[in-house]
Amino acid sequence: MAKKKKYVIRLYSGTGNELFIYAFYRYLILKFNLNVYLDTKSGILQKYGANPEGTLISLNKLNTKYKVANDKFCFLGFLGKLTRFYYKSITKSDFYVTEKLFTINIKQIVNSKNSFNYIEGYFQNLKFIEPIKKFLIKEIVPKKKSVYFERLKNKINFNNSICICYRDFGTPDSNIFEKIDRVLDLPSNKKKDIYIFSNNTKKLLKKSKKLLKKNFQEVKFNYHKQSIYALDLMSSFRIFVIGSSTFHWWGAFLSKKNKKIYLTNKIHKSLKLRNMKLI
């Protein structure tokens, strides 16, 4: 029997990024029955290069199913970084497949003649996610429960609450706060409870003219250690206000309820859901 081709996908840090890459990994397996592994080291545990979210991986805290690639296939360390650059930018080897402008060549991957293939990208596209959504909803669930988040789940009336997600990327964002206030001012939302998921709630409360007048609560959590629990809690809401954070996008996407999603920023059309509305 012929030996199955091996595919390795590079995993980047940040819970949102990890989930898009994981979804693509599962898509290749479920749709094409490919022999796929994840490189969980070169994009996560780095000594060289940018790694803004820290060195902790989120996938292993979820009911996810994945195979980890052997180190020899992962281009580790500074030499690995140079090797990746050589294959991507100089030789442009066909075994090294990269995403370009939100597009990845699926035919090139599936029909590859190479025994080893390395794939790199963020794969932020609904066409890889919607076909396997029923699997992702079951798998993107924490393995263990958190007492703090379970208490919140029992306390919150999700049908009468709004999930406000604000990610501070270090820019002024003045129009974002105005848009959040606009959503809070809608007649259908005026009496709703507010739950805030943010890396800078202080800035949000300072800039918003409406939030301090509302019944609100900040959901406090450590992004490096507790993001999966926050994601799980977010997915229980039915009304969302989100920006361009991929982490917050997943929280809204995973909600099983009949939901409304207000966008404070434009997002790429490949991620636009039917029930999303740009404010």
Secondary structure as UniProt FT lines:
FT   STRAND          6..10
FT   HELIX           15..32
FT   STRAND          35..39
FT   TURN            42..44
FT   TURN            52..53
FT   HELIX           59..61
FT   HELIX           71..73
FT   HELIX           77..85
FT   HELIX           86..90
FT   TURN            94..95
FT   STRAND          96..98
FT   TURN            101..102
FT   HELIX           106..110
FT   STRAND          116..120
FT   HELIX           126..129
FT   HELIX           130..132
FT   HELIX           133..139
FT   HELIX           147..155
FT   HELIX           158..160
FT   STRAND          161..166
FT   HELIX           174..184
FT   HELIX           187..189
FT   TURN            190..191
FT   STRAND          193..198
FT   HELIX           201..207
FT   HELIX           211..213
FT   STRAND          216..218
FT   HELIX           223..234
FT   TURN            235..236
FT   STRAND          239..242
FT   HELIX           246..253
FT   STRAND          260..263
FT   HELIX           269..271
FT   TURN            274..275
FT   STRAND          276..278
//
